[in-house]
Amino acid sequence: MKICDICGKTTDRLELGPPEQPRIEMCGNCSHDLLARFGAAEKQLSAMRTKLRLDAIANWQAERKPAG
């Protein structure tokens, strides 16, 4: 049996953690939870990117508008 570095539960199989972290091994449940969080972060990032682009376009149009 192996022990998950994150939750401490024992399991037969461990998966490697994200490469941004020191080497950790985690169970399937922790891995699935982390991937779901990554998915949510990607959606937030996409929404932020869209908002920033729309703001940049609006500012650009306002600055380029002829005077008067």
N, C-alpha and C positions, 0 to 999 in steps of 0.2 A: 504494500500500500504506500501511496505517496501523499504528501501533505501540501495543500495549496498555500502558497506564500501570502495570499491576500486574506482569505477567510479562515484558513486553518483547518478546513474539513479534509478528511481523507478520501482519496479516490484512486482508481486504478490507472487513470491517464491524466497527465498534465500537459498544458499548452504553454508555449513561450509567451511572455508578456510583450508589451509594445517596445519597439527598439529604442524609444526615447528614454526608457528607464533602465537602471542597472538590471542585469539578468534576473528575471523573476519567472516563476512557473506558477500557473494558475489553473484551477479546475474549469470545466466547461461552463458552469453557471457564471463564474466571475468573468470569463472570456466573453460570453454572450452579453452580459450586462455592460461591459466596457464597449463592445461593438455597438450596442444600442445607443450608448452615450455619444460615441463618435458620430453616429448617424444624426443624432439630434444636433450636435455641434455643427455638422456640415450644413444642415438645414438653416440654422441660425446664421452661419457665415454667408450662405447664399442670399438670405433675406437682407443682411447688412450690405452686401456687395451691391445688390439691386438698389437699395435705398441710397447708397453713396453715389451710384451712377446717376440716378434720377436727380439728386441734389446737385451734382456737378453740372448736369445738363441745364437745370433751371438757373443756376448761378451764371453759367456761360451765356445763356440767352439773355439774361438781365444785363450782364456786362457788355454784351455786343450790341444791344439795342441802340439805335440812333438817339442822340441827345435831342430833347425837345419833344 
